[in-house]
Amino acid sequence: MKILSAIALSLLLSASSVVSAGPVQAQTVSDLMAQMRAKWNTPTEPFRVIDNVYYVGTAGLSSFLVTSPDGHVLIDTGLPEATPLIKTNIDKLGFKLADIKVLLNTHAHLDHTGGLAELKKETGAQMVSSAADKPLLEGGYYPGRENDAELKFPPVKVDRIVGDGEKVTVGKLTLVAHMTPGHSPGCTTWTTVTREKRWNHTVVFFCSATVAANRLVGSNVTYPGIVEDYRKTFAKAKGIFADVFLAPHPEMFKMDEKRPQIGRSAFNPFIKAAEFHAFIRDAEKAFDEGLAKQKAAADAGE
């Protein structure tokens, strides 16, 4: 069980396996987490993705600034120690931290929430969340692992709850909430419309649909109805039509492949009409495989 626990935590909320240094048996959970944190906290330069959408996160964890003349929206942060870098990146782009009016979160896991409390305090921005993730954000814990210190994060008070289809607006800037639970109970995908070269483009900030550290079977599932939630999310995501796909982990939307292509041609490398749905198809297949493995392990009494 200790080995299985280490494996689960090494994949901790990540889009893919990024820990590969040596056999799992030779590592402790703390060792694995230290490796994850080092990757997640690696600095990177901020850049414009499209129109008023900017990347201000680290090399390993996404954070997006969506701007408007009336104020800005920040979607996700990284680990607590990455907050100074996010602030610096926002400043490098010429924007002011004080102009952030709303804080959004895709899902309440430590690698995407660590700086929310500090940034809320400094900016006075409104913290917006789904109802199901609100207790996690305000409690600073991972569902089903409330006492696991490795997964805790600074709690942040939620000011507003949004449901499926509700809008968050700052001046003329509008983001729409889409409930896509499973990865977290209140996993929220956000969309907004941008414009480039006289054409409108829909940007999707997908939450996630990986199994990660979630328990899908047995008497101690991460939360009741989790498998059904994943199924609903795959169906829901297939109905979201967006040609700019962004997500909480850069590798999910192949940022490192696209970013060097910026400016090399007249085409924005982040505009790819079929990419999001292709990703969802692969994610659903990976989920089915993960569920099957957990069922097999449960049947074998592991």
LOKOL-585833 format. One record per residue (C-alpha): residue number from 1; x, y negated, z negated. Coordinates in Angstrom, 3 decimals. Layout:
N
+-----+----------+----------+----------+
|   i |        u |        v |        w |
+-----+----------+----------+----------+
| NUM |        X |        Y |        Z |
...
+-----+----------+----------+----------+
***
This chain:
302
+-----+----------+----------+----------+
|   i |        u |        v |        w |
+-----+----------+----------+----------+
|   1 |    0.000 |    0.000 |    0.000 |
|   2 |    2.896 |   -2.380 |   -0.693 |
|   3 |    4.188 |   -1.861 |    2.837 |
|   4 |    0.745 |   -2.472 |    4.302 |
|   5 |    0.379 |   -5.586 |    2.190 |
|   6 |    3.718 |   -6.909 |    3.409 |
|   7 |    2.726 |   -6.282 |    7.012 |
|   8 |   -0.555 |   -8.135 |    6.536 |
|   9 |    1.162 |  -11.091 |    4.954 |
|  10 |    3.900 |  -11.154 |    7.592 |
|  11 |    1.186 |  -11.621 |   10.192 |
|  12 |   -0.434 |  -14.131 |    7.872 |
|  13 |   -2.958 |  -16.110 |    9.841 |
|  14 |   -0.547 |  -16.262 |   12.738 |
|  15 |   -1.486 |  -16.036 |   16.382 |
|  16 |    1.048 |  -13.269 |   16.912 |
|  17 |    3.763 |  -11.367 |   15.116 |
|  18 |    6.717 |  -13.668 |   14.660 |
|  19 |    8.665 |  -11.824 |   11.955 |
|  20 |   11.153 |   -9.352 |   13.343 |
|  21 |   14.193 |   -9.416 |   11.095 |
|  22 |   14.705 |   -5.858 |    9.920 |
|  23 |   12.387 |   -3.094 |    8.719 |
|  24 |    9.323 |   -4.178 |    6.769 |
|  25 |   10.255 |   -1.688 |    4.038 |
|  26 |   13.449 |   -3.629 |    3.316 |
|  27 |   11.667 |   -6.915 |    2.878 |
|  28 |    9.567 |   -8.391 |    0.132 |
|  29 |    6.471 |  -10.487 |    0.694 |
|  30 |    8.490 |  -13.500 |   -0.457 |
|  31 |   11.185 |  -12.783 |    2.146 |
|  32 |    8.596 |  -12.533 |    4.883 |
|  33 |    6.906 |  -15.728 |    3.806 |
|  34 |   10.240 |  -17.553 |    3.731 |
|  35 |   10.856 |  -16.518 |    7.344 |
|  36 |    7.379 |  -17.601 |    8.368 |
|  37 |    7.714 |  -20.959 |    6.652 |
|  38 |   11.081 |  -21.602 |    8.319 |
|  39 |    9.568 |  -21.002 |   11.767 |
|  40 |    6.402 |  -22.931 |   10.987 |
|  41 |    8.304 |  -25.979 |    9.663 |
|  42 |   10.779 |  -26.352 |   12.535 |
|  43 |   10.556 |  -29.981 |   13.741 |
|  44 |    9.569 |  -30.931 |   17.279 |
|  45 |    8.964 |  -34.193 |   19.081 |
|  46 |    5.347 |  -35.393 |   19.396 |
|  47 |    3.863 |  -35.818 |   22.854 |
|  48 |    0.739 |  -36.722 |   24.766 |
|  49 |   -1.252 |  -33.695 |   25.897 |
|  50 |   -3.932 |  -35.501 |   27.889 |
|  51 |   -5.597 |  -38.911 |   27.718 |
|  52 |   -6.110 |  -39.690 |   24.012 |
|  53 |   -5.042 |  -36.275 |   22.670 |
|  54 |   -1.565 |  -36.017 |   21.150 |
|  55 |    0.436 |  -33.212 |   19.582 |
|  56 |    1.915 |  -34.311 |   16.227 |
|  57 |    2.620 |  -30.962 |   14.573 |
|  58 |    5.725 |  -28.877 |   14.090 |
|  59 |    7.257 |  -26.404 |   16.537 |
|  60 |    5.359 |  -23.623 |   14.781 |
|  61 |    2.052 |  -25.137 |   13.696 |
|  62 |   -0.292 |  -27.410 |   15.617 |
|  63 |   -1.644 |  -30.744 |   14.468 |
|  64 |   -3.515 |  -32.968 |   16.905 |
|  65 |   -4.186 |  -36.694 |   16.812 |
|  66 |   -7.218 |  -37.759 |   18.850 |
|  67 |   -7.164 |  -41.530 |   19.183 |
|  68 |   -9.565 |  -44.384 |   19.874 |
|  69 |   -9.473 |  -48.184 |   19.537 |
|  70 |  -11.769 |  -47.840 |   16.518 |
|  71 |   -9.722 |  -45.252 |   14.660 |
|  72 |   -8.282 |  -41.796 |   14.969 |
|  73 |   -9.121 |  -38.188 |   14.107 |
|  74 |   -6.498 |  -35.720 |   12.892 |
|  75 |   -7.187 |  -32.030 |   13.483 |
|  76 |   -5.278 |  -29.681 |   11.157 |
|  77 |   -2.013 |  -30.121 |    9.309 |
|  78 |    0.745 |  -27.639 |    8.586 |
|  79 |    2.231 |  -26.447 |    5.322 |
|  80 |    2.535 |  -29.057 |    2.537 |
|  81 |    6.234 |  -29.607 |    3.193 |
|  82 |    5.541 |  -30.466 |    6.856 |
|  83 |    3.408 |  -33.514 |    6.020 |
|  84 |    6.310 |  -36.015 |    6.205 |
|  85 |    7.099 |  -34.756 |    9.708 |
|  86 |    3.488 |  -35.195 |   10.830 |
|  87 |    3.555 |  -38.759 |    9.497 |
|  88 |    6.812 |  -39.438 |   11.333 |
|  89 |    5.442 |  -37.994 |   14.559 |
|  90 |    2.366 |  -40.195 |   14.387 |
|  91 |    4.577 |  -43.228 |   13.852 |
|  92 |    6.862 |  -42.255 |   16.750 |
|  93 |    3.869 |  -42.321 |   19.082 |
|  94 |    3.098 |  -45.877 |   18.005 |
|  95 |    0.009 |  -45.099 |   15.931 |
|  96 |   -0.680 |  -46.051 |   12.324 |
|  97 |   -1.460 |  -43.528 |    9.629 |
|  98 |   -3.928 |  -45.981 |    8.129 |
|  99 |   -6.022 |  -45.836 |   11.305 |
| 100 |   -6.924 |  -42.174 |   10.756 |
| 101 |  -10.618 |  -42.259 |    9.870 |
| 102 |  -11.504 |  -38.548 |    9.910 |
| 103 |   -9.690 |  -35.330 |    8.980 |
| 104 |  -10.896 |  -32.125 |   10.637 |
| 105 |   -9.833 |  -28.544 |   10.011 |
| 106 |  -10.202 |  -25.516 |   12.234 |
| 107 |   -9.966 |  -23.071 |    9.343 |
| 108 |   -9.109 |  -23.134 |    5.663 |
| 109 |   -5.815 |  -21.243 |    5.602 |
| 110 |   -2.644 |  -22.577 |    4.011 |
| 111 |   -0.778 |  -23.011 |    7.311 |
| 112 |   -3.370 |  -25.468 |    8.616 |
| 113 |   -4.467 |  -27.264 |    5.440 |
| 114 |   -1.305 |  -27.993 |    3.476 |
| 115 |   -1.239 |  -31.718 |    4.157 |
| 116 |   -4.952 |  -32.529 |    4.091 |
| 117 |   -5.086 |  -33.564 |    0.423 |
| 118 |   -2.078 |  -35.876 |    0.711 |
| 119 |   -3.223 |  -37.443 |    3.968 |
| 120 |   -6.753 |  -37.947 |    2.639 |
| 121 |   -5.342 |  -39.744 |   -0.381 |
| 122 |   -3.062 |  -41.969 |    1.714 |
| 123 |   -5.530 |  -42.838 |    4.463 |
| 124 |   -8.905 |  -42.717 |    2.723 |
| 125 |  -10.108 |  -40.709 |    5.719 |
| 126 |  -13.312 |  -38.691 |    5.552 |
| 127 |  -12.722 |  -34.940 |    5.182 |
| 128 |  -15.168 |  -33.008 |    7.364 |
| 129 |  -15.723 |  -29.257 |    7.081 |
| 130 |  -18.104 |  -26.406 |    7.789 |
| 131 |  -20.230 |  -25.268 |    4.853 |
| 132 |  -18.586 |  -21.844 |    4.675 |
| 133 |  -15.023 |  -23.199 |    4.525 |
| 134 |  -15.853 |  -25.995 |    2.061 |
| 135 |  -15.338 |  -23.882 |   -1.093 |
| 136 |  -12.021 |  -22.607 |    0.278 |
| 137 |  -10.759 |  -26.121 |    1.026 |
| 138 |  -11.841 |  -27.407 |   -2.357 |
| 139 |  -10.463 |  -24.344 |   -4.163 |
| 140 |   -7.232 |  -24.046 |   -2.212 |
| 141 |   -7.395 |  -20.279 |   -1.732 |
| 142 |   -7.719 |  -17.507 |    0.862 |
| 143 |  -11.049 |  -15.653 |    0.752 |
| 144 |  -10.776 |  -12.266 |   -0.922 |
| 145 |   -7.262 |  -13.107 |   -2.164 |
| 146 |   -8.105 |  -15.862 |   -4.609 |
| 147 |   -5.275 |  -14.919 |   -6.983 |
| 148 |   -2.576 |  -14.535 |   -4.344 |
| 149 |   -0.156 |  -17.375 |   -5.008 |
| 150 |    1.518 |  -16.978 |   -1.601 |
| 151 |   -1.719 |  -17.986 |    0.122 |
| 152 |   -2.725 |  -20.973 |   -2.008 |
| 153 |   -2.654 |  -24.592 |   -0.789 |
| 154 |   -3.408 |  -28.050 |   -2.275 |
| 155 |   -7.211 |  -28.370 |   -2.654 |
| 156 |   -8.937 |  -31.185 |   -0.822 |
| 157 |  -12.391 |  -32.631 |   -1.486 |
| 158 |  -14.820 |  -32.334 |    1.416 |
| 159 |  -16.879 |  -35.476 |    2.118 |
| 160 |  -19.139 |  -34.192 |    4.864 |
| 161 |  -20.412 |  -30.808 |    6.004 |
| 162 |  -21.186 |  -30.165 |    9.658 |
| 163 |  -23.089 |  -27.354 |   11.329 |
| 164 |  -23.040 |  -25.847 |   14.784 |
| 165 |  -23.432 |  -28.492 |   17.490 |
| 166 |  -23.084 |  -31.458 |   15.154 |
| 167 |  -20.967 |  -34.400 |   16.246 |
| 168 |  -18.212 |  -36.342 |   14.539 |
| 169 |  -17.814 |  -39.840 |   15.941 |
| 170 |  -15.351 |  -42.685 |   15.549 |
| 171 |  -16.459 |  -45.555 |   17.758 |
| 172 |  -16.872 |  -44.059 |   21.231 |
| 173 |  -14.788 |  -40.996 |   20.343 |
| 174 |  -16.909 |  -37.856 |   19.869 |
| 175 |  -15.961 |  -34.347 |   18.807 |
| 176 |  -18.468 |  -31.499 |   18.705 |
| 177 |  -18.341 |  -28.696 |   16.125 |
| 178 |  -18.827 |  -25.092 |   17.211 |
| 179 |  -19.124 |  -22.490 |   14.454 |
| 180 |  -16.808 |  -19.579 |   15.334 |
| 181 |  -16.467 |  -17.603 |   12.069 |
| 182 |  -14.452 |  -14.473 |   11.407 |
| 183 |  -10.853 |  -15.586 |   11.065 |
| 184 |  -12.226 |  -17.640 |    8.172 |
| 185 |  -15.861 |  -17.721 |    6.998 |
| 186 |  -16.349 |  -21.220 |    8.399 |
| 187 |  -13.874 |  -21.182 |   11.266 |
| 188 |  -14.732 |  -24.213 |   13.401 |
| 189 |  -13.843 |  -24.827 |   17.026 |
| 190 |  -13.935 |  -28.437 |   18.210 |
| 191 |  -14.451 |  -29.885 |   21.687 |
| 192 |  -14.106 |  -33.365 |   23.133 |
| 193 |  -14.217 |  -34.895 |   26.601 |
| 194 |  -11.145 |  -36.662 |   27.970 |
| 195 |  -10.403 |  -38.327 |   31.300 |
| 196 |   -7.419 |  -38.152 |   33.629 |
| 197 |   -7.075 |  -39.402 |   37.211 |
| 198 |  -10.781 |  -40.302 |   37.386 |
| 199 |  -11.833 |  -36.793 |   36.333 |
| 200 |  -13.391 |  -35.699 |   33.057 |
| 201 |  -11.840 |  -32.746 |   31.242 |
| 202 |  -13.206 |  -30.856 |   28.248 |
| 203 |  -10.645 |  -30.058 |   25.580 |
| 204 |  -11.282 |  -27.125 |   23.256 |
| 205 |   -9.453 |  -26.928 |   19.930 |
| 206 |  -10.124 |  -23.248 |   19.309 |
| 207 |  -10.108 |  -22.068 |   15.701 |
| 208 |   -8.765 |  -18.500 |   15.959 |
| 209 |  -10.019 |  -14.948 |   16.285 |
| 210 |   -7.056 |  -12.893 |   15.094 |
| 211 |   -7.485 |  -10.312 |   12.345 |
| 212 |   -4.370 |  -11.581 |   10.517 |
| 213 |   -4.609 |  -10.775 |    6.784 |
| 214 |   -8.348 |  -10.093 |    6.912 |
| 215 |   -9.783 |   -6.807 |    5.632 |
| 216 |  -12.504 |   -5.651 |    7.993 |
| 217 |  -13.550 |   -2.311 |    6.497 |
| 218 |  -14.062 |   -0.664 |    3.129 |
| 219 |  -15.465 |   -1.881 |   -0.140 |
| 220 |  -13.139 |   -4.882 |   -0.410 |
| 221 |  -13.671 |   -6.640 |    2.919 |
| 222 |  -12.446 |  -10.229 |    3.056 |
| 223 |  -16.070 |  -11.379 |    3.002 |
| 224 |  -19.424 |   -9.695 |    3.736 |
| 225 |  -20.436 |   -9.698 |    7.398 |
| 226 |  -16.954 |  -10.473 |    8.680 |
| 227 |  -17.050 |   -8.028 |   11.609 |
| 228 |  -20.421 |   -9.334 |   12.736 |
| 229 |  -19.026 |  -12.866 |   12.560 |
| 230 |  -16.131 |  -11.990 |   14.835 |
| 231 |  -18.597 |  -10.487 |   17.329 |
| 232 |  -20.684 |  -13.670 |   17.263 |
| 233 |  -17.581 |  -15.762 |   17.815 |
| 234 |  -16.482 |  -13.864 |   20.909 |
| 235 |  -19.967 |  -14.270 |   22.376 |
| 236 |  -20.069 |  -17.956 |   21.432 |
| 237 |  -16.607 |  -18.712 |   22.818 |
| 238 |  -17.529 |  -17.252 |   26.201 |
| 239 |  -20.181 |  -19.950 |   26.442 |
| 240 |  -17.738 |  -22.813 |   25.817 |
| 241 |  -16.463 |  -24.196 |   29.110 |
| 242 |  -13.246 |  -26.155 |   28.758 |
| 243 |  -10.297 |  -26.701 |   31.062 |
| 244 |   -7.791 |  -27.793 |   28.386 |
| 245 |   -7.142 |  -25.093 |   25.797 |
| 246 |   -5.497 |  -26.006 |   22.481 |
| 247 |   -5.247 |  -24.045 |   19.232 |
| 248 |   -3.705 |  -23.989 |   15.722 |
| 249 |   -0.566 |  -22.095 |   16.786 |
| 250 |    1.432 |  -23.372 |   19.796 |
| 251 |    2.055 |  -19.860 |   21.134 |
| 252 |   -1.688 |  -19.333 |   21.475 |
| 253 |   -1.898 |  -21.923 |   24.272 |
| 254 |    1.686 |  -21.440 |   25.554 |
| 255 |    2.835 |  -24.904 |   24.585 |
| 256 |    6.522 |  -24.133 |   25.030 |
| 257 |    5.905 |  -23.046 |   28.621 |
| 258 |    3.743 |  -26.017 |   29.566 |
| 259 |    5.471 |  -28.868 |   27.792 |
| 260 |    8.665 |  -28.852 |   29.929 |
| 261 |    6.462 |  -29.131 |   33.038 |
| 262 |    5.007 |  -32.498 |   32.005 |
| 263 |    5.883 |  -35.092 |   34.641 |
| 264 |    7.369 |  -32.624 |   37.118 |
| 265 |    4.347 |  -32.872 |   39.396 |
| 266 |    1.080 |  -34.750 |   39.734 |
| 267 |   -0.711 |  -32.028 |   37.828 |
| 268 |   -1.072 |  -31.860 |   34.057 |
| 269 |    0.170 |  -28.382 |   33.012 |
| 270 |   -2.344 |  -28.289 |   30.177 |
| 271 |   -5.304 |  -28.397 |   32.576 |
| 272 |   -6.140 |  -24.767 |   33.392 |
| 273 |   -9.794 |  -24.023 |   33.948 |
| 274 |   -9.787 |  -20.244 |   33.370 |
| 275 |   -7.208 |  -20.062 |   30.592 |
| 276 |   -9.492 |  -20.295 |   27.574 |
| 277 |  -11.826 |  -17.499 |   28.635 |
| 278 |   -8.863 |  -15.284 |   29.570 |
| 279 |   -7.496 |  -15.848 |   26.078 |
| 280 |  -10.843 |  -14.929 |   24.529 |
| 281 |  -10.985 |  -11.682 |   26.492 |
| 282 |   -7.535 |  -10.712 |   25.241 |
| 283 |   -8.425 |  -11.758 |   21.685 |
| 284 |  -11.531 |   -9.589 |   21.693 |
| 285 |   -9.518 |   -6.596 |   22.881 |
| 286 |   -6.920 |   -7.212 |   20.151 |
| 287 |   -9.682 |   -7.453 |   17.562 |
| 288 |  -11.186 |   -4.130 |   18.647 |
| 289 |   -7.770 |   -2.521 |   18.334 |
| 290 |   -7.201 |   -4.051 |   14.908 |
| 291 |  -10.606 |   -2.913 |   13.692 |
| 292 |   -9.956 |    0.616 |   14.953 |
| 293 |   -6.606 |    0.740 |   13.133 |
| 294 |   -8.180 |   -0.382 |    9.870 |
| 295 |  -10.951 |    2.214 |   10.222 |
| 296 |   -8.385 |    4.936 |   10.922 |
| 297 |   -6.339 |    3.884 |    7.916 |
| 298 |   -9.442 |    3.886 |    5.702 |
| 299 |  -10.416 |    7.353 |    6.908 |
| 300 |   -6.904 |    8.591 |    6.150 |
| 301 |   -7.104 |    7.146 |    2.651 |
| 302 |   -4.199 |    4.724 |    3.103 |
+-----+----------+----------+----------+
***
